[in-house]
Amino acid sequence: MRGAAVSGRAVAPRRGAAARLGLAWFRRLIRLFFRLRRRLRMIGYRLGDTWRRSLQLRVITATFLVSCLVVTALGFVLMQQIEQNIVASKERSTAGVAALGLAVAQGTPGVKSNPSPSSGQAMYNIVHRLQASTSNSDTDYAVFVTLPARLQGYPVFSGGAQVGFSGGTPTPPADLVAEVRGEDRSQVHPLVEPQTMNVFGHSRTPGLLYGAPFGSVYQLYYFFPLTSEQASLAQAQRTLLLVGVAVVFLLAAIAWLVTRWVVAPVRLAARGALLLSTGNLDERMQVRGTDDLAALATSFNLMAASLQDKLRELETLSQVQRQFVSDVSHELRTPLTTIRIAADVLFAARAQMSSAPGRSAELLQSQIDRFESLLTDLLEISRYDANAATLMNNRLWAHIANKSMTTVMSQTHRKFHGPYVRQLSQTCAATNAVYASLIASGIPRALFTLPV
């Protein structure tokens, strides 16, 4: 009892260790499975990405698949034609042998009488005679002479004689036996039917089975194996298969070469466009010949040259723009200072004025603040050429500034008169004159940017 308990305690740890080992292997297999699935997904993703990005791969694949379908269809049709021609040629060559053997069997003495005990020996002699009469022929065949099943008993006691068949007495198909039995014996010609029989030590050999009646009740059967024809067909199939594979890969190679001729300039154009987008405006394509690809390269070069010229014009205009904005900003700073002083004086004296002139002074002060803010923005633009900008014509700016000045002066004149107003009018007139001279001396097409 003590020994059994000790052995039981020893077995339990071994079982636990085996369970842990099995669980570890199971976890390892699970990890391997998920790792393999991730790799397959990655491979599938890469193949899909390559398929979507590569026009050459799609064209070659489509050409390969279409070529496979076409070559398969043509090979099937050709094999059918070859097989039919081989079988027809075999039928023509064997029909003569069967007809000759039938004539020899009909000329045998005693076959036109009713069967007798000597009919078995007679059928044996006919078979060997037919085999010997065509021994010089290059065609291998088997011969079988028999009687209807109802006459194979007494007094013949024989199922027939055969040469070339293996596995005992052959059994012709029932439909051919029925046709042979119903054939007119006065106008006899052999009937043929494809069949599979055991001949020359080979089981289930395909061939052509001829059957014909002769004499009173006798039946003659010839079987011509198609072994050599099968070998010829197999050779033809191998040849067609090799030729088909060679044609498919040749067409795929031609598709690869043609698409490379077409895709390579397109890739060069894409590379050139990418370089142009990065600022390399001197990038050009090499023009070869006068075909469509050469036209593509010429158009690309013209586009690149035009883009380069336009960018140079824009650079020039940008320089003019910056210079114009800087000049306008600095030229407006001095008259604006004078206007600011006068406006401050009026704004400080608004308490001594009536309500309407005081309101006009306040309005003048706010409009001058607004104009000064605009001028400050212009100065900032002249120092920092912002990229995100909305293009506006300099004449539009002149129109806005002139309209602001005119509005301020008209409101001031309507509200009150005095020496400060006359001084402010003279200053605004001088400012408009300076602005008009800047506009007249500047380039009309010059553009400057406003921050968005």
Number of C-alpha atoms within 10 A of each C-alpha: 6 7 8 9 10 10 11 11 11 11 12 11 11 11 11 11 12 12 12 12 12 12 12 12 12 12 12 11 12 12 12 12 12 11 12 12 12 12 12 12 12 12 12 12 12 12 12 12 11 13 14 11 11 12 14 19 16 14 15 20 16 14 20 20 13 14 20 18 13 14 19 16 12 14 17 14 12 15 17 12 12 16 17 12 12 17 18 12 12 18 16 11 12 22 19 12 19 27 16 14 23 23 15 14 24 18 13 16 10 15 19 14 11 12 20 15 13 13 23 22 15 19 26 17 15 24 23 14 16 22 19 11 13 15 11 8 10 7 15 17 24 21 24 25 25 24 23 14 9 7 18 17 13 11 13 17 14 19 18 24 22 24 19 16 20 16 12 9 14 18 9 16 12 9 10 17 18 10 14 23 17 11 17 13 15 9 6 15 19 19 18 19 14 15 17 18 23 19 22 16 11 11 13 11 17 18 22 23 26 26 26 27 29 24 18 15 17 23 22 26 24 27 28 26 25 21 13 11 16 16 11 15 16 13 12 16 17 12 12 19 15 12 14 19 16 12 16 21 16 14 18 20 15 14 20 19 14 14 16 15 12 14 17 13 18 15 12 15 19 13 14 21 19 13 15 17 10 9 11 14 17 12 17 21 18 11 17 11 8 10 9 10 18 16 14 17 20 18 14 21 20 13 14 21 16 12 14 17 13 12 13 12 12 14 12 13 17 17 16 18 23 22 16 20 24 17 16 20 20 14 15 16 16 12 18 18 13 15 22 18 13 18 23 17 13 23 20 13 13 18 11 10 14 11 12 14 23 21 17 22 26 18 17 24 20 14 17 21 13 13 16 17 12 14 19 14 15 23 18 17 19 22 12 10 17 13 9 10 12 11 12 13 13 22 15 10 12 16 11 12 17 18 12 16 20 16 13 21 20 12 16 22 15 11 16 16 11 9 8 14 17 13 14 21 20 13 17 21 17 13 22 19 12 16 18 15 11 16 16 10 9 16 14 11 12 20 22 25 22 16 14 9
